[in-house]
């Protein structure tokens, strides 16, 4: 079990390193191994959403963020979902998300809903 956790941590770091080096495709490839090998978790799904978002694949990112949200007791990542909706031009849905954000107080500082 300890060895499996070590491999998991190494993979996570390798994905982050690839992202830092600007190789988002490689970062995502490494990260998607988590999804195929692990039970879904908020952190794994949220990071997948982030990488898809950075690649400009907003609809796919939104699906992963929604999965992450369903795995979170607090319903996060609202700001990430909101950013995808902005990128997709989904203003009606964005208004609904904006109301939820106002209720929960999770307003990303560099994005407004107006």
N, C-alpha and C positions, 0 to 999 in steps of 0.2 A: 504493500500500500504506500509506503514512504517513497519507494522508487517511482511509482506511478505519479505521485504528487510532484516529485522532482522533474520528471519529464514534462508534466503539465506546465510547471513554472518556466522551464526552459523554452517551451513552445510559445508561451505568452510573451516572454522577453524577446524572442526572435521576431515575433510579429510586430512588437513595438519598435524594435530596432529597424526593421524593414521600412516601417512608416516614417521613422525619423530620417532615414536615408532617402526618402522620397519615392520609395517603391511600394506604392499603395496596393498594386495588384498582388505582389508577393506577400505583403502583410495580410491581405485578405485570404489568400490561398492558405497560408499558415494558420490563420485564425479559424477558417472553416473546418479545419481538422477537429477543433473543439466541438463543433456542432455535430459532426458525424460520430464522435467518440464519447461524448459526455452527455449526461442528462442536461436538459436546457436549464440555464440559470440566467438571472437578470444581467449579470456582468458580461457573460458570453454573448447574449443576444444584443445587448446595448452596444458593445464594441463592434459587432458585425454591422449594426445599423450605422455607426459612426464611419466605418471604413467605406461602406456603400455610399454614404452621404458625401464623403470626401472625393469619391470617384464620380460624383454627379449622378448617381443612380438613385434618385430620390424616392421613387415608388418602391423599390426594393428596400431601401433604408427605412422607409416608413413601416413596411411590414415587420422588419426586425425590431424596430422601436416599439411597435404595438405588441409584439411577442414579449419584449422585455417588460413593458408596462403590465401585461397580464401576469407576469411572474413576480412583480413587485407588490408588496403589501401597501405601499404608499401610492401606487399608480404612476410612478415615474416611468419614463423620462419625458415629461410634458414639453419641456423646452426643445428637446430634440425633435419630437413629433411636430411641433410648431414650426421649426426651421424647415423641415421637409415640406410642409404645406405651403410655406412662403415660397420656396423654390419652385413648387409645382403650380403656383398661382391659384391655389384653392382658397379663395377668400371667404366663401360661405362657411366652409368647414373650419377655417382659421378663426372665424368669429366665435364659433362654438368652443373651440379649444381655448381661445382667449378668455372666455368667461370662466372656464374651468381653472385656467392659470390664475386669474384674479382671485378666485375663491381659495385656491391653495397657496398663493403667494410665490409660486415658482415662475417668476418672470425673468427671463434671460436678459441681462442688462443691455445687450447691444441689439435687441430686437423688440419692436413694438407691435402691437396688434391693431393699431389705428391706421 
